[in-house]
Amino acid sequence: MTAAGLAAAREIAKDIKLSHSVFALPFALLGAFLALPDGPVDWRALAVPAALVVACMVTARTAAMVANRLLDHEFDARNPRTAGRAIPAGRITVGQARAALAGSSLAFVGCCSLFWALCANPWPLALSVPVLAWICSYGLFKRFTALCHVWLGASLAISPVAAALAVRPEAAMAAPPWMLAGAVLLWVAGFDVLYAMQDTEVDVREGLHSMPSRMGVRRAAWASRAMHVGAIAMLVLFLRTEPAVDTPIFAAAVALAAAVIAMEHVLLATGGAAGFAKHFTTLNGIVSLAIGAAGIFSIVRAHG
């Protein structure tokens, strides 16, 4: 890769906030552990699929975020909050972003193909292109529906089900991965509504269909609260349905998640959208890491 290419890659990694992979990755790994067969954990057998799950998550998120930046770059240029992003600010070109999208998409498909080559599981490869189409189309939905936040939530929510399918296909047919997916969908959609409040005036001006721009900030806040109550309810249902995580440790993680999510709404009420956005990464990182770590620890302990 040329020096210019390396510089563009660094700009893209900074622009899409690669560290935000933490939001979905713990849930994907938890989905992989949910797929473990009965008996003690075979760590050597788990190493390859777990590593591939991580690689798929990072490459898929990179493709989705670059696609979003490409779809939105004209809107971003007219929004003071986002005008400094890499494409509107001129730090990378549209062509470089398209190359990054193509490269990350091919890397994702390649990682999915390794499940077939190394684990005799063709499902990840078979579903790789439909999954890419799903997660890369989020930026289009806010052009015509306020349910764009739900689409984003669903894009992250498929991660535990997809990971379970990749590790052991029949495990994806069980209820627990889908309940976990439901919790992720509502959690992500809820915090995306709050995050979108920063751009309410811009979205109204541009004719974009975020919930705050279409429903008003107050009603959108109540919609977000309802989603977050639903997310906690789904986690409780997941806890009660999956014997391996029905432990005080996981219950404590759910309680912590509920407290952190409540804190997000307190920050919104006291500091506005900017107050919430300032702590966005930290708070949501705590939620995902707490649930993922507690769930994985409980499953490993249950498997002896």
N, C-alpha and C positions, 0 to 999 in steps of 0.2 A: 504494500500500500504506500502511496506517495505521501509526502509531508502534508500536502493539502488535504488528502483523504483522511489522514489521521486527525488533523485539526477539525475537519468536519465531523468525524466520528465522536470526538470529544465534545463538540458543541451539541450534537444530537443527544448524547448521553446526559449532558447537563440539562438540556431543554426538556426532555421527557421525564426527568427526575427518576432515574433508574432505581433509586432507593425506595420509591413508592411501590416496588414489587412486593414489599413486606405486607401490603394490604391483603393480597390473595394467596401468597405462597404458603403461609402456615395452614390455611384451609385446604390447599391442594395436598400438602404432606399429610395432614390429618385424614383426608380421603384415601390416600395411599395406605395408611396404617389400618383404616377400617376394612380394607380389602384383604388383610392378612388371614391366612387359613388358621384353623384351630391349632393349638400347640405352641411351644416356645418359639420366639421370634428367631428366624434364620437370618441373621444380619448379613451374612455373605450373599445370600440369595436376594436380599432386599436392596443391596447396595446399588446394583445396576439400574433397576427400575426407579429407585428414589432419585438417583442422579439424573436420569432422563426426565423425570417429572420436573425437577428444578430447571433443567435446560429448556424444556418445552415452555414452562411458565415465563421465563425471562425473555425468550425469543418471541413468544406470542404477545406478551405485553409490549415489547419494543415495537413490533409491527403495528399493533393497535394504536399506540400513542403517536407514532410517526404518521399513520393514516389520519388520525385526528388533527394533527398539526397541518397536514396538507389540505384537508377538507376545510379547515377553519382559518387558513392564513390570511385571507382577505378580511374576514371579520376581525381577526386578531389585530390587524394593522389599524383598524378604526376604533379599537378599544384601548383606552389609556393603560388599563391594567395588564394587557397582554401584548402591547405594541413592542415590548422589549424581547419577545420570544425570537428564537433563532431565525426563522424565515422572514417575518416582517421587518426585523432589524437588519437583515442582510448578512448575517453571520454565516448562513448556509443558503444555498440556492434551492429552488424547487426541484431542480434536477438531482441535486445531491440527496435531498429528502426522498425522492422517488427511488433512487438507488438504495438508500438505507431500508426503505420499505420492502423492496424486492429482495435484498440480502437477508433481512430478518425473517421474511416470510419463507424463503427457501431454507433457511437454517431451522425454522420451526418444523417444516415438512420433513427435513432430513432427520431431526431428532425423533419425530414420530415414527419414521421408517425404521429406526434402530430398535423400537419395540418389537417389530416383526423379525428383524434380523437376529436380535440377541435374546428375545423373550418369547418368540413364536406367537406373538399377539398382533394380528393385522389391523385391529380396530383403530388404534390411534392414527395410523396412516390413512385408513379409509375415511376417517372423519376429519382429517387435518384441514382440508380446503374448506368444507362447510363451516368449521369452527373459525377459521380465519375470516371468512366472509361475514360471519356473525359479529365478531369482536371488532372488526375494522369499520363497521358501518355505523357506529354510534353517532359520529358527527353529522350524519345525514338526518337523523330522526328529529333533532331539535328544529329542523326546518319546517316540520309539519305536525308534530304532536308533542304535547307536554309530558307524555309518557316516556320521553327520551331518557329520563333518569332511571326508569325501570329497565329500559334496554341495557343501560350501562350496568345496573345491578345484576341483570341476568348474565351479562358477559363475564363478570367475575364469579358468579354463582355456579357456572358450569365446571369450575376448577375442581371441587372435591369429587363430583361425579365422574369427570373425565379421568382424574387420577385413579379412582377406584377401578374404572374400566380398564385403564392401562396396566394396572398391577394384576388384577384378576377379573376378567370380564363379567362373570356371574355376580360379583359383589356389587356391581352398579345397578343390579335389579332389586336390591334390598332397599328398605325404606330409609335407614339412617343417612346415607349420603345425600339423599334428596331433601331430607329435613334440614341437614346442614346447608345445603344449597339454598333452600328457602330463607334461612336465617341470613346468609350472605347477601342474597338479592335485596331483602328489605333493609338491611343495614347500609349497604352501599347506596341504594336508591335514596334512602333517607338523608345520608350525609351529602350526597351530590345535590339534593335540593337546597340544603343549607349553603353549600359552596357557591351555588349559582346565584345566590342573593347578592353577591358582590357585583354582578353584571346586570341587575334587573333593568336599569335605565337603558343600558346599551341593547339588551335583548328586545326591549319594547321598540326602540328606534329601528333596529335591524329586522324586526318582524320575526324574531326567533321565539320558539315555543317552550321556553323553560316554564316550570310551574310558577316561580315567582312573577314572571312577566305576564302570565296568562291568568293566574288566580289572585295575584296580589301577595305581598310578602307575608301578611298575617295568616291567610289561609294556607299558603305553602308551608309555613312553619308548623301549622297543625297537621298537615298531611305528612310532614317529616316525622313529627312525634308519633303519629299513628303507625307509620312504617317501623319505627324503632321499637315501639311496644310489640309489634308483630314479630320483629326479629328476636327479641328476648323470649317471647312465647315459643318461637320455633326452636330456640336453643334448649329451653326447658323440656320441650317435647322430645327433642333429640336425646337429651340426657335420660329421659324416662324410657326411651325405646331401645337405645343401644346399651346393653348390659355392661359392656367394657368401660363405658365412661360414666356410669351411674355411681359416681364416687363423690365424697366431700370435696376433693380437690377440684374436680370439674365444676361442681356446684359453686364453689368459691370463685372460680374463673368467670362463670356466668354472672355472679353477683358483681364482680369487679367490672365486667363489661357493661352491665346495666348502669353502674355508678358513673363510669367514664362517659357513656352516651348521654346520661342526664346532665353531666357537666358541660357537654357541648351545647346543649340547649340553654343552660344557664349563661354560658359565655355569649350566646347569640342575643339573649334577652338583655344582658348588661352591657355588652360591648359592640353589638351589631354584627353584621356579616364579617367585617374586618377583624373583630375580636375573635370570632370563631376561626377564621382562616389562619390567623397567626399561630394557633395551636393545633391545626388540622392534622398534620402529619403525626405529631407525637401522640395525640389522643387516639386516633384510629389505629396507629401502630400498636399501642398498648392493647386495644381490643383484640386484634388479630393474633398477636403473639401470645396473649394470655390464653385465649381459647385453643389455639393450635398446640401450644406447649402442654397445657393441662390435659387436653384430649390424647395426645400422643403418649404422655407419661402414664395416663390411666390405662390405655390399651396395652402398652408394654408390660405394665405390672399385672394386668389381667391375664396376659398370655404366659406369665411365669418366666 
